[in-house]
Amino acid sequence: MFIWAHRGASGIAPENTLQAFEQAIEAGADGIELDVQIVEDVPIVLHDAWLQKTTNGLGLVRSSTLEYVQSLDAGNGQAVPSLQQTLATIAGRCQVNIEIKAPNSAGLVAQDIQLALDNAWFKPEQLIVSSFDHKQLQQFASLMPNIRIGALTACLPTDNSRFAVELKAWSLHCNRDFIDIELVKDAQAQGLKVYVYTVNHVEDITLMQSLGVDGIFTDYPARAIQYFKANCQ
């Protein structure tokens, strides 16, 4: 079971911060999932469109200045990191799933990923770009066909994994509340990895195991790893 640290080890550290990412790496997570918004054409690592959700700032992210965002406290004295800073800090120590949240940002994300590759911070196979915005996934794939894409869904599609296959995705990322064995088997038969978010409780972990999914996104990577070590010998 592949363990993705959801926004880093966000159950014990401020989400989407360098502290959360370091704690995920220390826990032994296979990968880190993070979210990208855009401020003044700079990709930053932040989930919500509003600053007040996870920082001591106010207002819409897209209406803010980069200077203002970088001055904020994202928890425990942590700053809001840029995507470039984050990739340079993680530097290939685990895989990274970059989720595009902001509209019209695929090109900017591609630029930062290309910089990470040029500086040898990551190999292409260590990166995934995902989004609920499938048009942006298409755009990103046309810019960087060597980087895997993950198709996100918050529903149970009537045609199962067809939409992800049409996107030429590498993986299907599903909501734990909207997944069944038919979807999992269909996706895997098409060669897709199936990753499920957000799986924090033992009961949900056990259910995901029974469905045969390939990995989970969890806020508590250390706890999930401990569970699998104790129960999958």
MARBA-3410 file (N, C-alpha, C, O; in Angstrom, 1 decimal):
233
0.8,-1.2,0.0,0.0,0.0,0.0,0.9,1.2,0.0,1.7,1.4,0.9 ~ 0.7,2.1,-1.0,1.5,3.3,-1.1,0.9,4.4,-0.2,-0.3,4.6,-0.2 ~ 1.7,5.0,0.7,1.3,5.9,1.6,1.6,7.4,1.2,2.8,7.7,1.1 ~ 0.6,8.1,0.8,0.8,9.5,0.5,0.4,10.4,1.7,-0.6,10.2,2.3 ~ 1.4,11.2,2.1,1.1,12.2,3.2,0.3,13.3,2.7,0.8,14.2,2.0
-1.0,13.4,3.1,-1.9,14.4,2.6,-1.6,15.8,3.1,-1.8,16.0,4.3 ~ -1.2,16.6,2.2,-0.7,18.0,2.6,0.4,17.9,3.6,0.6,18.7,4.5 ~ 1.2,16.8,3.5,2.3,16.5,4.5,1.7,15.8,5.6,0.6,15.2,5.5 ~ 2.4,15.7,6.7,1.8,15.1,7.9,0.9,16.1,8.6,1.2,16.6,9.7 ~ -0.2,16.4,7.9,-1.1,17.5,8.3,-1.9,17.2,9.6,-2.5,18.1,10.1
-1.9,15.9,10.0,-2.6,15.6,11.2,-1.9,16.1,12.5,-2.4,16.2,13.6 ~ -0.5,16.3,12.3,0.3,16.7,13.5,1.1,18.0,13.3,1.8,18.4,14.2 ~ 1.0,18.5,12.1,1.8,19.7,11.7,0.9,20.6,10.8,0.0,20.1,10.2 ~ 1.1,21.9,10.7,0.3,22.7,9.9,0.4,22.3,8.4,1.5,22.1,7.9 ~ -0.8,22.1,7.8,-0.8,21.5,6.5,-0.1,22.4,5.4,-0.1,23.6,5.5
0.5,21.7,4.5,1.1,22.3,3.3,2.3,23.3,3.7,2.5,24.3,3.1 ~ 2.9,22.9,4.8,4.1,23.7,5.2,5.4,22.8,5.2,5.3,21.6,5.1 ~ 6.5,23.4,5.2,7.8,22.7,5.1,7.9,21.8,6.4,8.5,20.7,6.3 ~ 7.3,22.2,7.5,7.4,21.4,8.7,6.6,20.1,8.5,7.0,19.0,8.9 ~ 5.4,20.2,7.9,4.6,19.0,7.6,5.2,18.1,6.7,5.1,16.9,6.8
5.9,18.6,5.7,6.6,17.8,4.7,7.8,17.1,5.3,8.0,15.9,5.1 ~ 8.5,17.8,6.2,9.7,17.1,6.8,9.2,16.0,7.8,9.8,14.9,7.8 ~ 8.1,16.2,8.5,7.6,15.2,9.4,7.1,14.0,8.6,7.2,12.9,9.1 ~ 6.5,14.2,7.4,6.1,13.1,6.6,7.3,12.3,6.1,7.2,11.0,6.1 ~ 8.4,13.0,5.7,9.6,12.3,5.3,10.2,11.5,6.4,10.6,10.3,6.3
10.2,12.1,7.6,10.8,11.4,8.8,9.9,10.2,9.1,10.5,9.2,9.6 ~ 8.6,10.2,8.9,7.7,9.1,9.2,7.9,7.9,8.2,7.5,6.8,8.5 ~ 8.5,8.2,7.1,8.7,7.2,6.1,7.7,7.1,5.0,7.5,6.1,4.3 ~ 6.9,8.2,4.8,5.9,8.3,3.8,6.5,8.0,2.4,7.6,8.5,2.1 ~ 5.8,7.3,1.6,6.3,7.0,0.2,6.2,8.3,-0.6,7.0,8.5,-1.6
5.2,9.2,-0.3,5.1,10.4,-1.1,4.4,11.4,-0.3,3.8,11.2,0.7 ~ 4.5,12.7,-0.8,3.8,13.8,-0.2,2.8,14.4,-1.3,3.2,14.6,-2.4 ~ 1.6,14.7,-0.8,0.6,15.4,-1.6,0.6,16.8,-1.2,0.5,17.0,0.0 ~ 0.6,17.7,-2.1,0.5,19.1,-1.8,-0.4,19.9,-2.8,-0.7,19.4,-3.9 ~ -0.8,21.1,-2.4,-1.8,21.8,-3.2,-1.1,23.1,-3.7,-0.3,23.7,-3.0
-1.5,23.6,-4.9,-0.9,24.8,-5.4,-2.0,25.8,-5.8,-2.9,25.5,-6.6 ~ -1.8,27.0,-5.3,-2.5,28.2,-5.7,-1.5,29.1,-6.4,-0.3,28.9,-6.4 ~ -2.0,30.2,-6.9,-1.1,31.1,-7.7,-1.3,32.6,-7.1,-2.4,33.0,-6.9 ~ -0.2,33.2,-6.8,-0.2,34.6,-6.4,0.9,35.3,-7.3,2.0,35.0,-7.3 ~ 0.4,36.3,-8.0,1.3,37.1,-8.9,2.1,36.2,-9.8,3.3,36.4,-9.9
1.5,35.2,-10.4,2.1,34.3,-11.3,3.2,33.4,-10.6,4.0,32.8,-11.3 ~ 3.1,33.3,-9.3,4.0,32.4,-8.6,3.2,31.3,-8.0,2.3,31.6,-7.2 ~ 3.5,30.0,-8.3,2.9,28.9,-7.6,3.3,28.8,-6.1,4.5,28.8,-5.8 ~ 2.3,28.8,-5.3,2.5,28.7,-3.8,1.8,27.5,-3.3,0.8,27.0,-3.9 ~ 2.2,27.0,-2.2,1.7,25.7,-1.7,0.6,26.1,-0.6,1.0,26.4,0.5
-0.6,26.0,-1.0,-1.8,26.4,-0.2,-3.0,25.7,-0.8,-3.2,25.7,-2.0 ~ -3.9,25.2,0.1,-5.0,24.5,-0.4,-6.2,25.4,-0.8,-6.7,25.3,-1.9 ~ -6.6,26.3,0.1,-7.8,27.0,0.0,-7.6,28.3,-0.9,-6.5,28.9,-0.9 ~ -8.7,28.7,-1.4,-8.7,30.0,-2.2,-8.8,31.2,-1.3,-8.5,32.3,-1.7 ~ -9.1,31.0,0.0,-9.2,32.1,1.0,-8.0,31.9,2.0,-7.8,30.8,2.5
-7.3,32.9,2.3,-6.2,32.9,3.2,-6.6,32.5,4.6,-5.8,31.8,5.3 ~ -7.7,32.9,5.1,-8.1,32.8,6.5,-8.3,31.3,6.9,-8.4,31.0,8.1 ~ -8.4,30.4,6.0,-8.7,29.0,6.3,-7.5,28.4,7.0,-7.6,27.7,8.0 ~ -6.2,28.7,6.6,-5.1,28.1,7.2,-3.9,29.0,7.5,-2.9,28.6,7.9 ~ -4.2,30.3,7.4,-3.2,31.3,7.8,-3.8,32.4,8.7,-5.0,32.4,8.9
-3.0,33.3,9.2,-3.5,34.4,9.9,-3.8,35.6,9.1,-4.0,36.7,9.5 ~ -3.9,35.4,7.7,-4.2,36.5,6.8,-5.7,36.5,6.5,-6.5,35.6,6.9 ~ -6.1,37.4,5.7,-7.5,37.6,5.2,-7.5,37.8,3.7,-6.6,38.4,3.2 ~ -8.6,37.3,3.1,-8.8,37.7,1.7,-8.6,36.5,0.8,-8.1,35.4,1.1 ~ -9.0,36.7,-0.5,-8.8,35.8,-1.5,-7.3,35.7,-1.9,-6.6,36.7,-2.0
-6.8,34.5,-2.1,-5.4,34.3,-2.5,-5.1,35.0,-3.7,-4.1,35.8,-3.8 ~ -5.9,34.9,-4.7,-5.6,35.5,-6.1,-5.7,37.0,-6.1,-5.2,37.6,-7.0 ~ -6.3,37.6,-5.0,-6.3,39.1,-4.9,-5.2,39.6,-4.1,-5.1,40.8,-3.9 ~ -4.4,38.7,-3.5,-3.3,39.2,-2.6,-2.0,39.4,-3.3,-1.9,39.1,-4.5 ~ -1.1,40.0,-2.6,0.3,40.2,-3.2,1.2,39.0,-2.6,0.9,38.5,-1.6
2.2,38.7,-3.4,3.1,37.7,-2.9,3.8,38.1,-1.6,4.0,37.3,-0.7 ~ 4.1,39.4,-1.5,4.8,39.9,-0.3,3.9,39.7,0.9,4.4,39.3,2.0 ~ 2.6,40.0,0.7,1.7,39.8,1.9,1.5,38.3,2.2,1.6,38.0,3.4 ~ 1.4,37.4,1.3,1.2,36.0,1.6,2.4,35.5,2.3,2.3,34.7,3.2 ~ 3.6,35.9,1.8,4.8,35.4,2.4,5.1,35.9,3.8,5.9,35.4,4.5
4.3,36.9,4.2,4.5,37.5,5.6,3.6,36.8,6.6,3.7,37.0,7.8 ~ 2.7,35.9,6.1,1.7,35.3,7.0,2.2,34.1,7.7,3.2,33.5,7.4 ~ 1.5,33.8,8.8,1.8,32.6,9.6,0.8,31.5,9.2,-0.4,31.6,9.4 ~ 1.4,30.4,8.7,0.5,29.3,8.3,0.4,28.2,9.4,-0.1,27.1,9.2 ~ 0.9,28.6,10.6,0.8,27.7,11.8,2.2,27.4,12.3,3.1,27.0,11.5
2.3,27.4,13.6,3.6,27.1,14.3,4.8,28.0,13.7,5.9,27.6,13.7 ~ 4.4,29.2,13.3,5.4,30.1,12.8,5.9,29.7,11.4,6.9,30.3,10.9 ~ 5.2,28.8,10.7,5.6,28.4,9.4,5.1,29.4,8.3,3.9,29.9,8.4 ~ 5.9,29.7,7.4,5.5,30.5,6.2,4.8,29.7,5.2,4.9,28.5,5.2 ~ 4.0,30.4,4.3,3.5,29.7,3.1,4.6,29.5,2.1,5.1,30.5,1.6
5.0,28.3,1.8,6.1,28.1,0.9,5.7,28.2,-0.6,4.6,28.0,-0.9 ~ 6.7,28.6,-1.4,6.4,28.5,-2.8,6.6,27.1,-3.3,7.2,26.3,-2.6 ~ 6.1,26.8,-4.5,6.3,25.4,-5.0,7.8,25.2,-5.3,8.3,24.1,-5.0 ~ 8.4,26.2,-5.8,9.8,26.0,-6.1,10.6,25.8,-4.8,11.5,24.9,-4.8 ~ 10.4,26.5,-3.8,11.0,26.3,-2.5,10.8,24.9,-2.0,11.6,24.2,-1.4
9.5,24.4,-2.1,9.1,23.1,-1.6,9.8,22.0,-2.3,10.4,21.1,-1.7 ~ 9.9,22.1,-3.6,10.5,21.1,-4.4,12.0,21.0,-4.1,12.7,20.0,-4.1 ~ 12.6,22.2,-4.0,14.1,22.3,-3.6,14.3,21.7,-2.3,15.4,21.0,-2.1 ~ 13.4,21.8,-1.3,13.6,21.3,0.0,13.4,19.8,0.1,14.2,19.1,0.7 ~ 12.3,19.3,-0.6,12.1,17.8,-0.5,13.2,17.1,-1.4,13.7,16.1,-0.9
13.5,17.7,-2.5,14.7,17.2,-3.3,14.8,15.7,-3.5,15.8,15.1,-3.3 ~ 13.7,15.1,-3.9,13.7,13.7,-4.3,13.8,12.7,-3.2,14.0,11.6,-3.4 ~ 13.6,13.2,-2.0,13.6,12.2,-0.8,12.3,11.4,-0.8,12.3,10.3,-0.1 ~ 11.3,11.7,-1.5,10.1,10.9,-1.7,9.4,11.4,-2.9,9.8,12.4,-3.5 ~ 8.4,10.7,-3.3,7.6,11.2,-4.5,6.7,12.4,-4.0,6.5,12.6,-2.9
6.3,13.1,-5.0,5.5,14.3,-4.8,4.3,14.3,-5.7,4.5,14.2,-6.9 ~ 3.1,14.5,-5.2,1.9,14.7,-6.0,1.5,16.2,-5.8,1.1,16.6,-4.8 ~ 1.6,16.9,-6.9,1.2,18.3,-6.9,-0.2,18.4,-7.5,-0.5,18.1,-8.6 ~ -1.1,18.9,-6.6,-2.5,19.1,-7.0,-2.7,20.5,-7.4,-2.5,21.5,-6.6 ~ -3.1,20.7,-8.7,-3.4,22.1,-9.2,-4.8,22.5,-8.7,-5.8,21.8,-9.0
-4.8,23.6,-7.9,-6.1,24.1,-7.4,-6.6,25.4,-8.1,-7.8,25.6,-8.3 ~ -5.6,26.2,-8.5,-5.9,27.5,-9.1,-6.2,27.4,-10.6,-5.6,26.5,-11.3 ~ -7.2,28.2,-11.1,-7.4,28.1,-12.6,-6.3,28.7,-13.4,-5.5,29.5,-12.9 ~ -6.1,28.2,-14.6,-5.1,28.7,-15.6,-3.7,28.7,-15.0,-3.0,29.7,-15.2 ~ -3.4,27.6,-14.4,-2.0,27.6,-13.7,-1.1,26.5,-14.2,0.0,26.3,-13.7
-1.6,25.6,-15.1,-0.8,24.5,-15.6,0.5,24.9,-16.1,1.5,24.2,-15.8 ~ 0.6,26.0,-16.9,1.8,26.4,-17.4,2.8,26.9,-16.4,4.0,26.6,-16.5 ~ 2.4,27.6,-15.4,3.2,28.0,-14.3,3.8,26.9,-13.5,4.9,26.9,-13.1 ~ 2.9,25.9,-13.2,3.4,24.7,-12.5,4.4,23.9,-13.3,5.4,23.4,-12.8 ~ 4.2,23.8,-14.6,5.1,23.2,-15.5,6.5,23.8,-15.5,7.5,23.2,-15.5
6.5,25.1,-15.4,7.8,25.9,-15.3,8.6,25.5,-14.1,9.8,25.3,-14.1 ~ 7.9,25.4,-12.9,8.6,25.1,-11.7,9.0,23.6,-11.7,10.1,23.3,-11.2 ~ 8.2,22.8,-12.3,8.6,21.3,-12.4,9.9,21.2,-13.3,10.8,20.4,-13.0 ~ 9.9,21.9,-14.4,11.0,21.9,-15.3,12.3,22.4,-14.6,13.4,21.8,-14.8 ~ 12.1,23.4,-13.7,13.3,23.9,-13.0,13.8,22.8,-12.0,15.0,22.6,-11.9
12.8,22.1,-11.4,13.2,21.0,-10.5,14.0,19.9,-11.2,14.9,19.3,-10.7 ~ 13.5,19.6,-12.4,14.2,18.6,-13.2,15.6,19.0,-13.7,16.6,18.3,-13.6 ~ 15.7,20.3,-14.1,16.9,20.8,-14.6,18.0,20.9,-13.5,19.2,20.7,-13.7 ~ 17.5,21.1,-12.2,18.4,21.2,-11.1,18.6,19.8,-10.4,19.3,19.7,-9.4 ~ 18.1,18.8,-11.0,18.2,17.4,-10.5,17.7,17.2,-9.1,18.1,16.3,-8.4
16.6,18.0,-8.8,16.0,17.8,-7.5,15.1,16.5,-7.5,15.0,15.8,-6.5 ~ 14.6,16.3,-8.7,13.7,15.1,-8.9,13.9,14.5,-10.2,14.4,15.1,-11.2 ~ 13.6,13.2,-10.3,13.5,12.5,-11.6,12.0,12.6,-12.0,11.1,12.6,-11.2 ~ 11.7,12.5,-13.3,10.3,12.6,-13.7,9.4,11.6,-13.1,8.3,11.9,-12.8 ~ 9.9,10.4,-12.9,9.0,9.3,-12.3,8.7,9.5,-10.8,8.0,8.8,-10.3
9.3,10.6,-10.2,9.0,10.9,-8.8,7.9,11.9,-8.7,7.5,12.2,-7.5 ~ 7.3,12.4,-9.8,6.3,13.4,-9.7,5.0,13.0,-10.3,5.0,12.3,-11.4 ~ 3.9,13.5,-9.8,2.6,13.4,-10.3,1.9,14.7,-10.2,2.1,15.4,-9.2 ~ 1.2,15.1,-11.3,0.4,16.3,-11.2,-1.1,15.9,-11.3,-1.4,15.2,-12.2 ~ -1.9,16.3,-10.3,-3.3,15.9,-10.3,-4.2,17.2,-10.2,-3.7,18.2,-9.9
-5.4,16.9,-10.5,-6.4,18.0,-10.4,-7.8,17.5,-10.6,-8.0,16.5,-11.3 ~ -8.8,18.3,-10.0,-10.2,18.1,-10.4,-10.5,18.8,-11.7,-11.5,18.4,-12.4 ~ -9.6,19.7,-12.1,-9.8,20.4,-13.4,-9.1,19.6,-14.5,-7.9,19.8,-14.7 ~ -9.9,18.8,-15.1,-9.3,17.9,-16.1,-8.9,18.6,-17.4,-8.0,18.1,-18.1 ~ -9.4,19.8,-17.7,-8.9,20.6,-18.8,-7.5,21.0,-18.5,-6.6,21.0,-19.4
-7.2,21.4,-17.3,-5.8,21.8,-16.9,-4.9,20.6,-17.0,-3.7,20.7,-17.3 ~ -5.4,19.4,-16.6,-4.5,18.2,-16.7,-4.1,17.9,-18.2,-3.0,17.6,-18.5 ~ -5.1,18.1,-19.1,-4.8,18.0,-20.5,-3.7,19.0,-20.9,-2.8,18.6,-21.7 ~ -3.9,20.2,-20.5,-3.0,21.3,-20.9,-1.6,20.9,-20.3,-0.6,21.1,-21.0 ~ -1.5,20.5,-19.1,-0.2,20.2,-18.5,0.4,19.0,-19.2,1.6,19.1,-19.5
-0.3,18.0,-19.5,0.2,16.8,-20.2,0.8,17.2,-21.6,1.8,16.6,-22.0 ~ 0.2,18.2,-22.2,0.7,18.6,-23.5,2.0,19.4,-23.4,2.8,19.4,-24.3 ~ 2.2,20.0,-22.2,3.4,20.8,-21.9,4.5,19.8,-21.4,5.7,20.0,-21.8 ~ 4.2,18.9,-20.6,5.2,18.0,-20.0,4.7,16.5,-20.1,4.3,15.9,-19.1 ~ 4.8,15.9,-21.2,4.3,14.6,-21.4,5.1,13.5,-20.6,4.7,12.4,-20.5
6.3,13.9,-20.1,7.1,13.0,-19.4,6.7,12.9,-17.9,7.3,12.1,-17.1 ~ 5.8,13.7,-17.5,5.3,13.7,-16.1,4.0,13.1,-16.0,3.1,13.4,-16.7 ~ 3.8,12.2,-15.0,2.5,11.5,-14.8,1.4,12.4,-14.4,1.7,13.4,-13.7 ~ 0.2,12.1,-14.8,-0.9,12.9,-14.3,-1.9,12.0,-13.6,-2.1,10.8,-13.9 ~ -2.6,12.6,-12.5,-3.6,11.8,-11.8,-4.9,12.5,-11.9,-5.0,13.7,-11.6
-5.9,11.8,-12.3,-7.3,12.3,-12.4,-8.1,12.2,-11.2,-8.3,11.1,-10.7 ~ -8.4,13.3,-10.6,-9.2,13.4,-9.4,-10.7,13.3,-9.6,-11.2,13.9,-10.6 ~ -11.4,12.6,-8.8,-12.9,12.6,-8.8,-13.4,12.6,-7.4,-12.9,11.9,-6.5 ~ -14.5,13.3,-7.2,-15.2,13.3,-5.9,-16.5,12.5,-6.0,-17.3,12.6,-5.1 ~ -16.7,11.9,-7.1,-18.0,11.1,-7.3,-17.7,9.7,-7.8,-16.5,9.4,-8.0
-18.7,8.9,-8.0,-18.6,7.6,-8.5,-19.1,7.6,-9.9,-20.3,7.6,-10.1 ~ -18.2,7.7,-10.9,-18.7,7.9,-12.3,-19.5,6.7,-12.8,-19.2,5.6,-12.5 ~ -20.5,7.0,-13.7,-21.3,5.9,-14.2,-20.5,5.0,-15.2,-20.8,3.9,-15.4 ~ -19.4,5.6,-15.8,-18.6,4.9,-16.7,-17.3,4.5,-16.1,-16.3,4.3,-16.8 ~ -17.2,4.4,-14.8,-16.1,4.0,-14.0,-14.8,4.8,-14.4,-14.9,6.1,-14.3
-13.8,4.2,-14.9,-12.5,4.9,-15.1,-12.3,5.5,-16.5,-11.2,5.9,-16.8 ~ -13.4,5.5,-17.3,-13.2,5.9,-18.7,-12.7,7.3,-18.8,-11.8,7.5,-19.7 ~ -13.1,8.2,-18.0,-12.7,9.6,-18.1,-11.2,9.7,-17.8,-10.5,10.5,-18.5 ~ -10.6,8.9,-16.9,-9.2,8.9,-16.6,-8.4,8.3,-17.8,-7.3,8.8,-18.1 ~ -9.0,7.3,-18.4,-8.3,6.6,-19.5,-8.2,7.6,-20.7,-7.2,7.7,-21.4
-9.3,8.4,-20.9,-9.4,9.3,-22.0,-8.4,10.5,-21.8,-7.9,11.0,-22.7 ~ -8.1,10.8,-20.5,-7.1,11.8,-20.2,-5.7,11.2,-20.3,-4.7,12.0,-20.2 ~ -5.6,9.9,-20.5,-4.3,9.3,-20.5,-3.5,9.4,-19.2,-2.3,9.7,-19.1 ~ -4.4,9.4,-18.1,-3.8,9.5,-16.7,-3.0,8.3,-16.4,-3.2,7.2,-16.9 ~ -2.1,8.4,-15.4,-1.4,7.3,-14.8,-2.1,6.8,-13.6,-2.0,5.6,-13.3
-2.9,7.6,-12.9,-3.6,7.2,-11.7,-4.9,7.8,-11.6,-5.2,8.9,-12.2 ~ -5.8,7.2,-10.8,-7.1,7.7,-10.5,-7.2,7.9,-9.0,-6.9,7.0,-8.2 ~ -7.6,9.2,-8.6,-7.6,9.6,-7.2,-9.0,9.7,-6.8,-9.7,10.6,-7.3 ~ -9.5,8.9,-5.9,-10.9,8.8,-5.6,-11.2,9.2,-4.1,-10.4,9.1,-3.2 ~ -12.4,9.7,-3.9,-12.9,10.0,-2.6,-13.3,8.7,-1.9,-14.0,7.9,-2.5
-12.9,8.6,-0.7,-13.2,7.3,0.0,-14.7,7.1,0.2,-15.1,5.9,0.3 ~ -15.5,8.1,0.1,-17.0,7.9,0.3,-17.6,7.5,-1.0,-18.8,7.1,-1.0 ~ -16.9,7.6,-2.1,-17.5,7.3,-3.4,-16.5,6.4,-4.2,-15.9,6.8,-5.2 ~ -16.4,5.2,-3.8,-15.6,4.2,-4.4,-16.2,2.8,-4.2,-16.7,2.5,-3.1 ~ -16.1,1.9,-5.2,-16.5,0.6,-5.0,-15.6,-0.4,-5.8,-14.7,0.1,-6.5
-15.8,-1.6,-5.6,-14.9,-2.6,-6.1,-14.9,-2.6,-7.7,-13.9,-2.9,-8.3 ~ -16.1,-2.3,-8.2,-16.2,-2.2,-9.7,-15.3,-1.1,-10.3,-14.7,-1.4,-11.3 ~ -15.3,0.0,-9.6,-14.4,1.1,-10.1,-13.0,0.7,-10.0,-12.2,1.0,-10.9 ~ -12.6,0.1,-8.8,-11.2,-0.2,-8.6,-10.8,-1.3,-9.6,-9.7,-1.1,-10.2 ~ -11.5,-2.3,-9.9,-11.2,-3.3,-10.8,-11.1,-2.8,-12.2,-10.2,-3.1,-13.0
-12.0,-1.9,-12.6,-12.1,-1.4,-13.9,-10.8,-0.5,-14.2,-10.2,-0.6,-15.2 ~ -10.5,0.3,-13.2,-9.3,1.2,-13.3,-8.0,0.4,-13.4,-7.2,0.7,-14.3 ~ -7.9,-0.6,-12.6,-6.7,-1.4,-12.6,-6.5,-2.2,-13.8,-5.4,-2.5,-14.3 ~ -7.7,-2.7,-14.4,-7.7,-3.4,-15.6,-7.2,-2.5,-16.8,-6.7,-3.0,-17.8 ~ -7.4,-1.2,-16.6,-6.9,-0.3,-17.7,-5.5,0.2,-17.4,-5.0,1.1,-18.1
-4.9,-0.4,-16.4,-3.5,0.0,-16.1,-3.3,1.2,-15.2,-2.2,1.7,-15.0 ~ -4.4,1.7,-14.6,-4.4,2.8,-13.7,-4.1,2.4,-12.2,-4.6,1.4,-11.8 ~ -3.3,3.2,-11.5,-3.2,3.1,-10.1,-4.4,3.7,-9.5,-4.9,4.7,-10.0 ~ -4.9,3.2,-8.4,-6.0,3.7,-7.7,-5.6,4.2,-6.3,-5.2,3.4,-5.4 ~ -5.6,5.5,-6.1,-5.3,6.1,-4.8,-6.5,6.8,-4.2,-7.3,7.4,-4.9
-6.7,6.7,-2.9,-8.0,7.1,-2.2,-7.7,8.1,-1.2,-6.8,8.0,-0.4 ~ -8.5,9.2,-1.1,-8.3,10.3,-0.1,-9.6,10.4,0.7,-10.7,10.0,0.2 ~ -9.6,10.9,1.9,-8.5,11.0,2.8,-8.8,10.0,3.8,-9.8,10.0,4.5 ~ -7.8,9.0,4.0,-8.0,7.8,4.8,-7.2,7.9,6.1,-6.0,7.7,6.1 ~ -7.9,8.2,7.2,-7.3,8.4,8.5,-7.6,7.4,9.5,-6.8,7.2,10.4
-8.7,6.7,9.4,-9.2,5.8,10.4,-8.9,4.3,10.1,-9.0,4.0,8.9 ~ -8.7,3.5,11.1,-8.5,2.1,10.8,-9.6,1.4,10.0,-9.3,0.6,9.1 ~ -10.8,1.8,10.3,-11.9,1.1,9.6,-11.8,1.5,8.1,-12.1,0.6,7.3 ~ -11.5,2.7,7.8,-11.3,3.1,6.4,-10.1,2.4,5.7,-10.2,2.0,4.6 ~ -9.0,2.3,6.5,-7.9,1.6,6.0,-8.2,0.2,5.6,-7.8,-0.3,4.6
-8.9,-0.5,6.5,-9.3,-1.9,6.3,-10.2,-2.0,5.1,-10.0,-3.0,4.3 ~ -11.1,-1.1,4.9,-12.0,-1.1,3.8,-11.2,-0.9,2.5,-11.4,-1.6,1.5 ~ -10.2,0.0,2.5,-9.4,0.2,1.3,-8.6,-1.0,0.9,-8.4,-1.3,-0.2 ~ -8.1,-1.7,2.0,-7.4,-2.9,1.7,-8.3,-4.0,1.1,-7.9,-4.7,0.1 ~ -9.5,-4.1,1.6,-10.4,-5.1,1.0,-10.8,-4.8,-0.4,-11.1,-5.7,-1.2
-10.8,-3.5,-0.8,-11.1,-3.1,-2.2,-9.9,-3.3,-3.1,-10.0,-3.3,-4.3 ~ -8.7,-3.5,-2.5,-7.5,-3.7,-3.3,-6.9,-2.5,-3.9,-6.3,-2.5,-5.0 ~ -7.1,-1.3,-3.3,-6.6,-0.1,-3.9,-5.1,-0.1,-3.8,-4.5,-0.8,-3.0 ~ -4.4,0.8,-4.6,-3.0,0.8,-4.6,-2.3,1.7,-3.6,-1.2,1.5,-3.2 ~ -3.1,2.7,-3.0,-2.5,3.6,-2.1,-3.6,4.5,-1.4,-4.7,4.5,-1.9
-3.2,5.1,-0.4,-4.1,6.1,0.3,-3.4,7.4,0.6,-2.2,7.5,0.7 ~ -4.2,8.4,0.6,-3.8,9.7,1.1,-4.2,9.8,2.6,-5.4,9.6,2.9 ~ -3.3,10.2,3.5,-3.6,10.2,4.9,-3.0,11.4,5.6,-1.9,11.8,5.2 ~ -3.7,12.0,6.5,-3.1,13.1,7.3,-2.1,12.6,8.4,-1.4,13.3,8.9 ~ -2.1,11.3,8.6,-1.3,10.7,9.6,-0.4,9.5,9.0,-0.7,8.4,9.3
0.5,9.9,8.3,1.3,8.8,7.6,2.0,7.9,8.6,2.1,6.7,8.3 ~ 2.6,8.4,9.7,3.3,7.5,10.6,2.3,6.5,11.2,2.7,5.3,11.3 ~ 1.1,6.9,11.5,0.1,6.0,12.1,-0.3,4.9,11.0,-0.4,3.7,11.4 ~ -0.5,5.3,9.8,-0.8,4.4,8.7,0.3,3.4,8.5,0.0,2.2,8.4 ~ 1.5,3.8,8.5,2.7,2.9,8.3,2.8,1.9,9.4,3.0,0.8,9.2
2.6,2.4,10.7,2.6,1.5,11.8,1.5,0.5,11.7,1.7,-0.7,12.0 ~ 0.3,0.9,11.2,-0.8,-0.1,11.1,-0.4,-1.2,10.1,-0.7,-2.3,10.4 ~ 0.1,-0.8,9.0,0.4,-1.8,7.9,1.5,-2.7,8.4,1.5,-3.9,8.1 ~ 2.5,-2.2,9.2,3.6,-3.0,9.7,3.0,-4.1,10.7,3.5,-5.2,10.7 ~ 2.0,-3.7,11.4,1.5,-4.6,12.4,0.5,-5.6,11.9,0.3,-6.6,12.4
-0.1,-5.2,10.7,-1.2,-6.0,10.2,-1.0,-6.7,8.9,-1.9,-7.4,8.4 ~ 0.1,-6.4,8.3,0.4,-7.0,6.9,1.7,-7.8,6.9,2.4,-7.8,5.9 ~ 2.0,-8.5,8.0,3.2,-9.3,8.0,2.9,-10.6,7.2,3.8,-11.4,7.1
END
